[in-house]
């Protein structure tokens, strides 16, 4: 059997310990405060039930994490009982997970965003419960925009102009580390999210449409990615080509960026008592591609699934029920700015006081653009890899957008056998 401990870190929590206690292992992300909140939630469940929990810390890169999961599940390994899975993975991994529809009541399920429940339902089986949802957001420095006489940008062109001006003037004033805009442009799943936001905001579609037609080779998509390439080395550091979420947040939270694209989790960390930019942060929807464009945030978020290879499925399901409950989602929203998947919590005054943007940008979260995972099914991972590699070539100046997107469309056509995913 493939042993998990050889692949990643396992953090044991000696909690519970009743005579018949089960030990449940759960994989947790470690971006920002993810691991801390996963540990504390699982710890509370263990104390309540008398069972024990092992926390498995997985790679921050979603691409690397998926590869790890596929190795474990293909081997039929029971090393992990509960998997934290990306919103685009139910179709890829669902055959390895227990159908939860018979274990959660209709009221429990219907409390969550219907679109996410539908996303997690594969061939009529509920293969994962929603845990937290995400959409790409624009973070900006309120103090710097006010100092230099700007409002938050409505279009990408405005962002570029504002970023350049403030970057230049702040450097002239003595902060030679200041950059205008940081985001995620490493060749991994995060670049698929960033690039899809640019393309869709310019009216360039969603790579593959809902009917399975490959749409990425178009003028609007090329215009979007040409704009994105123009940021590298001007308002964004060359190093952004190797940035994931935490590298971008590191520059931002040190006070060295005017704008940042990131997920909601960055809010609570930026507002921490020791943060240099505490109370200087604004949050808005990402800019439009132009006057005729639209604000687009890519739908993200994570689910909890129970492995069908688990030796203790009943206890694993109970842990999922606890972690996805209203009480636990509220705790995570207030303390960590993890967006709930339970609709009613967006009316909760405690949640809105801790993270006002959750109410202000509710439409951004409910109308986020989905990656083409459902229509491309088991081939989504290959589609995404081809897209982020092509985008990376364009951003790094190795290819022109129109030519690269034409070549990408040809590759996807062959992969799909003419659009028959």
N, C-alpha and C positions, 0 to 999 in steps of 0.2 A: 504494500500500500504506500502511496505517496504520502510522506510525512510532512505535515504542515510546518513543523518547527524548523525544517531545513530551508524553508522558503521565506519566512517572515517572522516577526516577533510575536511571541505569545506572552501575554501578561496575565498571570494567574491571580485571581482574587479569592482568597480563602474565606468565603462568606457562607453563612448557613452552617451546614455540617450535620444535619439531622441524620439519624441512622439510615434512612432510606433515601437520602438526598441524591438528586441527580446533578451531574455536572454538565452545564450547557456552555458551549463555546459560541461566541458571536464575533463576526468580523466587523470592525469599525474603521471608518476613515480617520485620518489624522490631520486634515486640512484645518488650519486655525485651531479652534477649541473643540473640534469634533470628538476627538478621543476622550477628552475630559468629560464631556457631556454624556457620551455613550457609557463610559465607566460609571459615572455617578447614577445614571438611570438604571443600569443593570445591577449595580450594587443595591439600590433600593428594592428592586424586585427580589434579589437573593435574600435580603434581610426579611422581607415580608413572607417569603415562601419556605425558607429554610434550605433552599437548593444552593448550589455553587455555580459560579460563572467564571469562564475564562474569556478574557478579552484578546482578540487577535487583531493586532495593528497591521493594516495593509498599506501598499504603496499609495502615495498621494496622487500619482498619475492614474487617471481612470483607465487609460490604455493598458498600463502595466497591471493594474488591479484585475481587469477583465482577463488578461492572459493567465494570471494566477488562479482565478476562479475556474477557468476552463480546464486547467490542468487537474485541479482537485476534483471537479465534478466528473470529468471524463474518466478518472481513475475510480470513481465510485467511493471516494473517501468520505468517511464520517467524521473527519477531524473538525469540521465546522458544522454546527447545527443550524445557526441562523446567519444568513448572508445579508449584508447591506448592499443592495444593487441599484445601479443607475436607472433612471427612468427609461433609457433606451435599451435595456437588457432583458426585459421579460420575454420577448420573443426569441432571443438568443438562448437563454438559459432555462426557460420555463419548464422544459421537460424534466428537469432535475429537481423540481420543487413540488411540495405537497399542495394540493388544491385546498385552499383555506375557506372556500365558500360555505362548507358545512360546519365550520368551527366558529365563524363570526356571524352574529345575527344580522338580519337585514338592516336594523337600525344602526348597528355599529358601522356597517359598510357605507350606508347612505349618508352618514355624517361627513364623509370625506368628499373632496371635489369629485364630481362624477367623471370628469375627463380623465383623471388619474386612475380611478377605479377601472374605467374602460381600458385604459392603457395597460393595466396590470392583469387584465383578463385575456387569457390566451386559449383559444379553442374551447371557450366556455368555462375555463377553470381560472379561479382567482389565485394566481401564483405568487402574489406578494401583497402586503398591506402598505398603503402610503405612510411615509414617516415624516418627511419634510419636503417642501417644494421650493423651487428656485426660479429666478429669471435674471438675465443679465441686467445690471443697473449701472448708471453713471454716477460716480462719486465726484464731488467737486469741493474745492476749498472756498467756503463762504467768505472767509476773511480776505482772501486774495482777490476774488472777483469784486468784492465791495471796494477794496483798496484801489483797484485799477479801473473801477467804473463799468463793470460788466454785469449782465444778467446771465443765468445759465443758458447755454447754447441750445437752439432749437434744431439746427442742422449740423451735419458733420463739417461742412465748410466753416460755419461759425466757430465750432469747437477748435478747428485748426488755427483760425485767425487769433482767437482769444488765447489759446495755449502758447502760440509763438510769441505774442506780445508780452504776456506775463512772464514767460520763461526768460525772454531777453532782458526785461527790466529787473527781474529779481536777481539775475546773474550780475547785471551791472551794479546792483546794490550790494553785492557781496556773497550771494549764495550760488557759487559756481556749480553746485550739484543739482540745481533745479531743472526739472523736465516738465514738459507741457502735458504729456499723456502717457500713461502706462497701462498695459493690458496683457493678454496671454497670447503669444505668437509662437511658442514652441510647437514642433510638429507632433501634436497629440490631440486627444479628443477636445480639449479646451479650445484649440484653434478652430476646430469645426464649429464650436458654439460662437466664437467671435466672428468668424468669417460668414457664417449664416446670417448673423445680425446685420453685418454690412450689406450683404447681397439682398436680403429681404427688405431692408430699409430703403434701398434704392429702387425697389420694384423688380428685382431680378429673380424672384421665386425662391424655391426651397430645395434646390439640387435635383430632386425627383418629386414630381407632383403626386397627388393622392391616387391618381390612376396608374401610377408606375412609369409615366413618361419622363424621360431624362430632359430636364429643362435648363441645366446650368450654363450651357453655351449660348449666352445672349449678351447684348450690348450693356444692359443695366448691370449685370453681374460683373462684367469686365470693368465698367466704370467704378463700381464699388471697390473692387480689389485693387484697382489702380490708385484710388484714393488712399486705401489702407497702406499700400506700399510707400506712398509719399510721406507718411508719418515717420518711417524708420530713418533714424539719423538726423531728423529735423526736430520734431517735437517729441519724439520717443527715442530712447537710447538704442544703439545697435543691439545691445544685449536683450532687448525685448524679444528677439527671435528665439531666445532660450528661456523665456519667462513662462512659468505656470502661475497659478493663483497666488501662491505665497511669495514668489519673487516680486510680483507686481505690488502686493500689499506691503512688502518690506520697504520699497522705495516710497510708497505713498505714506505709510504711517510714520516714517522718519521725517516727514514734512518736506519731501523733495519732489513732489509732483502736484500739478494744478488739478489734473483730472485722472481718474482711474476707472476702468471697467472691471467690475468684479461681481460676485454673488452677494446676497444679503448678509452672510456671516461676517463680512468685514466691518459691518456697522458697530457691533458691540465691542470688537477689539479696538477699533479706532476711538471709541468713547470710553475706553478703560481709564481709570484714574491716572495711570502713569503714561498715557499716550500723549505725545507732543502735539497732536492735533485734536485733542478732546474739545468738543463744543465748537469746532471750526469746520465741521463736515456738513455738506448738503448732499441730498440724494435725489436723483431725478431719473425719468425714463431716458433711455439712450436716444441720441439725436436722430432726426430723419435724414434720409438720403438727399433730400432737397425739398423745395417747396411742394413738389408733388409726391414726395416720399412719405414714409411713416416711421414712427418709433417702433422698434422691434427688439424684444429681448428673447433670447432662446430659452425654451422651457428646459429646466433642469430639475433636480430633486432626486431623492433617494427613498428606496422602499426596503421593507424587511421581508425576507422569504425564508421558509423552512426547508432544509434539505430532505429529500426523500431517503437519504442514506443515514439520517440521524438515528441513533439508538434510543433517543428519548424525545420522540416527536410531541407528545402531549405537553411536556414541560417547555419545549422550545416554542410551541404555539402560545403557551401562556406568557412567555417572555415577550413575544411579539405583541400580544394583546396589551400588555402593560406599557411597553415603550411607545405604542401608537395611540394610546388613550388620550382623551382630552386633557387630563391632569398633567401628564408627562409632556405633551406637546406645548402646553401653556408654559410649563417650567422652562423648556428649551427656548421658546420664543422670547420670554422676558430676559433670561440670562444670557442667551447666546445668539439672539436674532435669527433663529432658524424658523423660517416661515412655516406655519402650521398647514396641514392638509385638511383640517377640519374647519369648514366654512364659518361656523359660529364664533370661532376664536378671533375672527377679524372684526367682531363687534365688542370684544372684551376690552374694557377700559384699562385694565392692567397691562395687557399686551400693547395696546396703542400708545400708552404713556411711555413704555419702555422703548418701543420701536415705531415712532409715528409714521414712517414711510410705508409700513404695512397697510395702513388705511389709505394714505395719500395715493399710493401706487397700486391699489387693489386691482384696477383694470389691467395693469401691466402683467400682473401675475396670472390673472384668469385668461388673458388673451395672448400669452406668450406663444411664439412660433415653435412648432415641434420639429425635431429632426426627423428625417424620413425613415424611421425605424420600423414602423408597422408595415409600410408597403414593401420595404426591401427585406423584411424578415431576417432569416439567418445570415443574409449577406450584408446586413447593415454595417458590421464592423469593417468589412472590406471597402464599402462605399465611403465610410467616414475616413478611413486611412488614405484612400485615393484623394479625397477632397482636401484633407488637411496637408497632405504632402504637396499637392498642387498649389494650395494657398501659400504654403511656406516658400515654395520656389518663387512665386510672384512677389511676396513681401521682401524676400532677400535679394531681389533684382536678378535672379537667375533665369527668369522667363517673363515674357509679355503676357498680360492677362488674357487677351483675346485668343492668342495661339494656345496658351496653356489650358484654357477652359475648353477649347475645341478638342484638344487631345484627351482631356479628362472625359468629355462626353463619349468619345470613341471607346475609351477603356470601360466606362460604365455600361455602354451598349453591349460590349462583348461579355461583360460579367453577368449581365441580365439576360443574355441571349435575345437581344432585341426588345427589351422592356418587359419580358415575361419573368418577373422575379419569382 
